[in-house]
Amino acid sequence: MPALLLFIVFFMLVLVGGAMLAYPTYMLLISWFEWDFERVVSRCVLGIAIVIFLVLFKKLGFASWREIGFNTDQKEFWKSLLNGFAAGILIMLPVIAGLLISKNRVIDYDWVWSFGDVSLLLMTAIITGLLVALIEETLFRGAMLSAIQRQGSILFAVVSTSLFYAFVHFLQPETLHDPNTLGWLSGLTVLKNAFLPLLQPMYIVDSFIALFLAGTLLAIIKIYTNKLAICIGIHAGWVFTIKTLKQVTDTNVYSEYAFLSGDYDNVIGYLAAICIAFTIVIYIGMKNRSPAN
């Protein structure tokens, strides 16, 4: 079975499996945790994704994690991760500056700027960034990119994985369920609602382009370096920067330059797409001029 088709089946199984498992899991945990049902669905999807991925990893013919870009040298891994993290923040700095200068985002002066609150925010943002980046990069730029690249052209591998990467970011249902009306099929309802944003393409096109270019940049870096740690670091740096920015600033819907920030998260939009596109051009240009190439 072609790798791309295999991953499509993988995502379908993960989504449906997580949706079906959500209700019994919710009923099991309701006595200990006050989680929204949608949150339980997302956790179930993630759990099933990890389990199925481990099976899929062998199915794709990978003998070790090194084959998808994980360096066995721990010192080199952490060095690449930290360099990537710094690069991720650097890439986002023009976006932050542009959003603040254009007043798309304004400082939230009601936020408590205490040492404890700032420390907690930074630590939470770092941990969240690393977890999100580790999971998504292992899947998209690690296994998926490597598997598709084995069977086809580099261009097809980069484009297909980047489209898939952008696509999954919009599977985010906002409908909240009444706990008293939950049933075995409620998870499937959440899953159905998750696809609703895709029915409004003009609402997501700016963020979709930015996320597609983000996936493209990460894929290109992975292909040039074969170091997944760099991709994880860059991705984590992006998440860290965005999470921190959103916490200490507010969205200004009245800005005359509101079109620069996407409706997806009021950060990732056309401005981010332009900055990432420039980064791609600069990176490829530097690599092509490098004596090693």
C-alpha positions, 0 to 999 in steps of 0.5 A: 500500500502506498505510504500516503494512502496508509497514512490517510487510513491511519488518520481515519482509524485514529479519529473514528477510534478516538471518537468511539472510545471517548464516551466510555472513557469519559464515564470512567474518569468523570468521578476524578476529573472535571474534563469537558467531553471534547477534551476527553475526545482529543485525549482519546484520539491522541492515545490511539494515535500513539498506539497505532503509530507504533504498529504503523512504524514497523509496517512502514519498514523502519528498523530504528528511530534513527531512520526517521531522523532521530540522532542517537548521539544525545549531546548532538540531539540536544544541541540541534534541539536548542539551536532549532528552538532559538531559530524558531523564536527568531523566525517568529520575531518579525511576526510578533513585531508586525502584529504589535506595530500594526496593533493587531495585538495589544499588550494586556495590561490587566495581566499580572506581570509578577515573577511567579506568573511570568516564570509559570507562563514561560515554563508552561509554554516551553513544555507545551511547545516541546510536547506538541513539536515532538508528537507532530514532528515525529509523525509528519517530518519523521515517519510520514515524510520519510516513508513517502520520500522512499516511494516517490519524489521529494517534491511530492513528499514535501507537498503532501505532508505539508498539506496534511499538516495544515489540514489537521490543524483545523479539526477543532470542534467548538461545540460543547456537549451537555453532560446529561445528553452524552451517549455512545455516539457523542464522540462521532458528533464531536468528530463531525463538528471538527470538520465544520471549519473546512466548510468555510475555506475563506475563513481559514485560507490565510492560516492554511497557507501559513501552516502549509508553508510552515510544514514546507520549511520543516520538511525542507530542513529535515531533508537537507539535514536529516536531523529531526531534532532541529525540526522539533526545536523550531516547531517548539520555538514557534509554539512557545512564542505564540503561546506566550504572545497570546497570553500577554496580549489581546486581539484587536479586531478594530485594527485596519491591518487585521487581515495580516493575522489569521482567524485560526488563532489571530496570529498565524495568517498572511504576515506569518506566511510571508515571513516563513516564505522568506525563511524558506528562500533564504534557507535554500539559498544558503544551503545551495551556496554551501560548499558541502552541497 
